[in-house]
């Protein structure tokens, strides 16, 4: 079954569509997609993001089962679950993540699972709820360098995101991943400093990609980073201890995620 048909029939959202990902066609043609749970309306209004913001609907209790059904129909071997930010919910939506992960574990016990979570307002109890389900990869994006945080993601915090990643790393039962968009006005030294910060809190996996403004009203692109510079950042990341890196203009959080995780698994055997 085609990805688009499967998603439509099961009434599911994907970050591929909602965030206008440039890799959507190639990923869907390859039979992969990143599921967006907890609706398609975000409580935050980040300057870089195409996802609609406003007042979201209550969580859909049937969504976990539909996600698992779609993953089965698509024959996924590595399932990626992300969500809008739900600051309107007491636990930030963590309990809904738990339901999805339990459903996947029950229906598809052999698949690996990656979660790309919001910051849960820094509440470690919510982070722990997700970690207790033992996702294979725990991903939370830092998005940009510290200086630009207030402009790019004003409701978030550089230090809070680092604390979430550090807390996940201390759990010891998952690979920790994060990512940055480049071309927002950051300097090369700021990128290197940010990579050091991510590695210092125990981040294992890294994605670096070119920021592309979804519209003229979003944060503008300040620069287009060359492929050579992406390669240089990847070399530096490996040098300081990252265990897996995808660094390229069209790289996104979930881009080549299955390949990245499986290559890491192979090296850890």
C-alpha positions as CSV (number, residue, x, y, z in Angstrom):
1,X,0.0,0.0,0.0
2,X,1.2,3.5,-0.8
3,X,2.3,5.6,2.2
4,X,-0.1,8.4,1.3
5,X,-3.1,6.0,1.0
6,X,-2.2,4.2,4.3
7,X,-2.0,7.5,6.2
8,X,-5.2,8.8,4.7
9,X,-7.2,5.7,5.5
10,X,-6.0,5.6,9.1
11,X,-6.4,9.4,9.6
12,X,-2.8,9.9,10.7
13,X,-0.5,12.9,10.5
14,X,3.2,13.0,9.6
15,X,5.8,15.6,10.2
16,X,6.7,15.0,6.6
17,X,3.5,16.8,5.5
18,X,2.9,19.2,8.4
19,X,6.5,20.6,8.5
20,X,6.8,20.6,4.6
21,X,9.9,18.4,4.7
22,X,11.9,18.6,1.4
23,X,12.6,14.8,1.6
24,X,8.9,13.8,1.7
25,X,8.7,12.4,-1.8
26,X,11.9,10.3,-1.6
27,X,11.1,9.0,1.8
28,X,7.5,8.1,0.9
29,X,8.6,6.4,-2.3
30,X,10.9,4.3,-0.1
31,X,8.0,3.4,2.1
32,X,9.0,5.4,5.2
33,X,7.4,8.3,7.1
34,X,7.6,9.9,10.5
35,X,4.4,9.8,12.5
36,X,3.2,13.0,14.1
37,X,1.1,12.2,17.2
38,X,-1.1,14.3,19.5
39,X,-2.7,16.1,16.6
40,X,-1.3,18.6,14.0
41,X,-1.7,21.8,16.0
42,X,1.1,23.0,18.3
43,X,0.9,25.1,21.4
44,X,4.1,26.9,20.5
45,X,4.9,29.2,17.6
46,X,8.5,28.7,16.7
47,X,9.8,31.1,14.0
48,X,11.2,28.3,11.8
49,X,8.4,25.8,11.9
50,X,5.6,25.3,9.4
51,X,3.3,23.3,11.7
52,X,0.1,25.1,12.6
53,X,-0.1,26.6,16.1
54,X,-3.1,27.4,18.2
55,X,-5.4,25.4,20.6
56,X,-5.1,21.7,19.9
57,X,-7.8,19.1,20.3
58,X,-7.7,16.5,23.2
59,X,-5.5,13.5,22.5
60,X,-7.1,10.8,20.4
61,X,-7.3,7.6,22.4
62,X,-7.5,5.5,19.2
63,X,-4.4,7.0,17.6
64,X,-1.8,4.6,19.2
65,X,-3.6,1.6,17.6
66,X,-3.7,3.3,14.2
67,X,0.0,4.2,14.4
68,X,0.9,0.6,15.0
69,X,-1.4,-0.5,12.2
70,X,0.2,1.9,9.8
71,X,3.7,0.8,10.8
72,X,2.7,-2.8,10.2
73,X,1.1,-2.1,6.8
74,X,4.1,-0.1,5.7
75,X,6.5,-2.9,6.8
76,X,8.6,-0.5,8.8
77,X,11.7,-1.9,10.5
78,X,12.5,1.4,12.4
79,X,9.5,3.4,13.5
80,X,9.9,7.1,14.2
81,X,7.4,8.9,16.5
82,X,7.3,12.6,17.0
83,X,4.7,15.1,18.1
84,X,3.6,18.7,18.3
85,X,4.4,20.4,21.6
86,X,1.5,20.1,24.0
87,X,2.0,22.7,26.8
88,X,-1.7,22.5,27.4
89,X,-1.4,19.0,28.9
90,X,-0.2,18.4,32.4
91,X,2.4,15.9,31.3
92,X,3.2,17.5,27.9
93,X,1.7,14.5,26.2
94,X,4.2,12.0,27.7
95,X,1.4,9.5,28.6
96,X,0.2,9.5,25.0
97,X,3.8,8.7,23.9
98,X,3.7,5.8,26.4
99,X,0.4,4.5,24.9
100,X,1.9,4.6,21.3
101,X,5.1,2.9,22.4
102,X,3.2,0.1,24.3
103,X,1.0,-0.5,21.3
104,X,4.1,-0.8,19.0
105,X,5.8,-3.1,21.4
106,X,2.7,-5.3,21.5
107,X,2.0,-5.5,17.8
108,X,5.5,-5.2,16.4
109,X,7.9,-6.5,19.0
110,X,10.8,-6.8,16.5
111,X,10.8,-3.2,15.2
112,X,13.2,-0.6,16.6
113,X,11.6,2.7,17.7
114,X,12.9,6.2,17.8
115,X,11.1,9.1,19.6
116,X,11.6,12.7,18.7
117,X,10.1,14.5,21.7
118,X,9.5,18.1,22.7
119,X,11.2,19.4,25.9
120,X,8.1,18.6,28.1
121,X,8.9,22.0,29.8
122,X,11.9,20.3,31.3
123,X,9.8,18.1,33.6
124,X,12.0,15.0,34.2
125,X,9.0,13.0,35.3
126,X,7.5,13.3,31.8
127,X,10.8,12.4,30.2
128,X,11.1,9.4,32.5
129,X,7.6,8.2,31.4
130,X,8.9,8.0,27.8
131,X,12.3,6.5,28.8
132,X,10.6,3.7,30.8
133,X,9.3,2.3,27.6
134,X,12.9,1.8,26.4
135,X,12.8,3.5,23.0
136,X,15.9,2.6,21.0
137,X,16.7,6.2,20.2
138,X,15.6,9.2,22.3
139,X,15.8,12.3,20.1
140,X,15.3,16.0,21.1
141,X,16.5,18.7,18.8
142,X,18.4,21.7,20.0
143,X,17.6,23.3,16.6
144,X,20.1,26.2,16.8
145,X,23.0,27.7,18.7
146,X,22.5,29.4,22.0
147,X,22.6,33.0,20.8
148,X,19.7,32.4,18.4
149,X,17.4,30.4,20.6
150,X,15.2,33.3,21.7
151,X,14.6,34.4,18.1
152,X,14.1,30.9,16.6
153,X,12.3,29.0,19.4
154,X,11.3,31.7,21.9
155,X,9.2,29.3,24.1
156,X,12.1,26.9,24.5
157,X,15.5,27.1,26.2
158,X,19.0,26.0,25.2
159,X,19.8,25.0,28.8
160,X,16.5,23.2,29.2
161,X,17.0,21.2,26.1
162,X,20.5,20.2,27.2
163,X,19.1,19.1,30.5
164,X,16.5,16.9,28.8
165,X,19.2,15.3,26.7
166,X,21.5,14.9,29.7
167,X,18.7,13.2,31.7
168,X,18.0,10.8,28.9
169,X,21.7,10.0,28.6
170,X,22.0,9.2,32.3
171,X,19.2,6.6,32.0
172,X,21.7,4.4,30.1
173,X,19.1,2.4,28.2
174,X,18.8,4.4,25.0
175,X,20.9,6.2,22.3
176,X,20.5,9.9,22.6
177,X,20.2,12.0,19.5
178,X,19.9,15.7,18.6
179,X,20.0,18.0,15.6
180,X,20.7,21.5,14.4
181,X,19.5,23.6,11.5
182,X,22.2,25.6,9.9
183,X,22.0,28.8,7.9
184,X,20.1,30.8,10.6
185,X,23.0,33.2,11.2
186,X,25.2,31.2,13.4
187,X,29.0,31.4,13.1
188,X,31.2,28.4,12.5
189,X,32.6,28.7,16.0
190,X,29.1,28.7,17.5
191,X,28.4,25.4,15.7
192,X,31.5,23.9,17.0
193,X,30.7,25.1,20.6
194,X,27.2,23.7,20.3
195,X,28.5,20.3,19.2
196,X,30.8,20.3,22.2
197,X,27.8,21.0,24.5
198,X,25.7,18.2,22.9
199,X,28.5,15.7,23.3
200,X,29.3,16.8,26.9
201,X,25.7,15.9,27.9
202,X,26.0,12.4,26.4
203,X,24.5,12.9,22.9
204,X,25.5,9.9,20.7
205,X,23.8,10.7,17.4
206,X,23.7,14.0,15.4
207,X,21.9,15.4,12.4
208,X,22.9,18.7,10.7
209,X,20.9,20.2,7.9
210,X,20.3,23.4,5.9
211,X,17.4,25.5,7.2
212,X,14.9,26.3,4.5
213,X,12.2,28.9,5.4
214,X,8.7,27.4,5.0
215,X,7.3,30.8,3.9
216,X,8.2,34.4,3.7
217,X,6.7,35.0,7.1
218,X,9.0,32.6,8.8
219,X,12.5,33.2,10.1
220,X,14.6,34.1,7.0
221,X,17.5,32.0,5.7
222,X,20.7,33.9,6.5
223,X,23.2,31.7,4.6
224,X,23.4,28.5,2.5
225,X,26.0,26.2,4.0
226,X,28.3,24.4,1.5
227,X,28.5,20.6,1.4
228,X,32.2,21.0,2.3
229,X,31.3,22.8,5.5
230,X,28.8,20.1,6.3
231,X,31.5,17.5,5.8
232,X,33.9,19.5,8.1
233,X,31.2,19.6,10.8
234,X,30.7,15.9,10.5
235,X,34.5,15.2,10.9
236,X,34.6,17.4,13.9
237,X,31.6,15.7,15.5
238,X,33.2,12.3,15.0
239,X,36.5,13.6,16.4
240,X,34.9,14.7,19.7
241,X,33.0,11.4,20.1
242,X,29.7,11.3,18.4
243,X,28.9,7.8,17.3
244,X,26.8,8.5,14.3
245,X,26.4,11.7,12.2
246,X,24.3,12.7,9.2
247,X,25.4,16.1,8.0
248,X,24.2,17.4,4.6
249,X,22.1,20.2,3.2
250,X,18.9,18.1,3.0
251,X,19.4,16.2,6.2
252,X,16.6,16.3,8.7
253,X,16.0,14.8,12.1
254,X,14.5,11.6,10.7
255,X,16.5,11.5,7.5
256,X,18.3,8.1,7.1
257,X,17.4,7.4,10.7
258,X,17.1,3.7,10.3
259,X,20.4,3.4,8.5
260,X,22.1,5.6,11.1
261,X,20.7,3.5,14.0
262,X,21.5,0.1,12.3
263,X,25.1,1.2,11.6
264,X,25.5,2.1,15.2
265,X,24.1,-1.2,16.3
266,X,26.5,-3.0,14.1
267,X,29.5,-1.2,15.6
268,X,28.3,-1.9,19.2
269,X,28.1,-5.7,18.6
